[in-house]
């Protein structure tokens, strides 16, 4: 069997005395859409930030297509085809939509960058009207689309997303989930952190449940959806 596209092996990450992630292991296969769900403070962001190289694990490994990339910098992860849409979007408020995308496309040649910019307008039609708008003036939903587009500028094989629907109005949550559906059709491998467990499990191939830094459950989206105990215990009231 070929190696998973992404593998996290027994990862432990600390913030000083706080062990935010304990021995967490997961795999994401080629073209798979895998969700990481769990309550506030479970360690979801810590896991993504460790995978992308923003945090160094105290033990464990991160493998991309079987290659050990533990401790690689975020820049070198991009060259390995892994990109992160971070929590709270972190777009440049003073730059226009186009400029935000241009900055994200800095690692590719000019012709490729132009082609990708055109692809982004196709995927996110609202950019056409907002092309020269400063990102600081975008609504929450628009800013989230820009954050996702920015990560796509490097055409990553593996897309990591941290709470893409957080803080969005219900119609915009729908839009984000539609977009995740389109990205899955493109065959993009995705590992997505999401508190909206009900919605996540509707489109997940598989999901892992993280609590207090540990993976406590896993299964296909359908399997975990049946587990009403799980959904109501950990996430029932958090759907927005
Ligand atoms: P949320 O949904 O609230 O973002 P999460 O599941 O993403 O939660 P993390 O943000 O990874 O969880 O946090 C895991 C644990 O690590 C929490 O107890 C949190 O308080 C702690 N933590 C996170 N960042 C830091 C930090 N920079 N310094 C110290 N402790 C931190």
Boltz pocket constraint, residues with backbone or C-beta under 6 A from the ligand:
constraints:
  - pocket:
      binder: B
      contacts: [[A, 15], [A, 18], [A, 20], [A, 38], [A, 39], [A, 40], [A, 41], [A, 42], [A, 43], [A, 44], [A, 45], [A, 46], [A, 47], [A, 195]]
      max_distance: 6.0
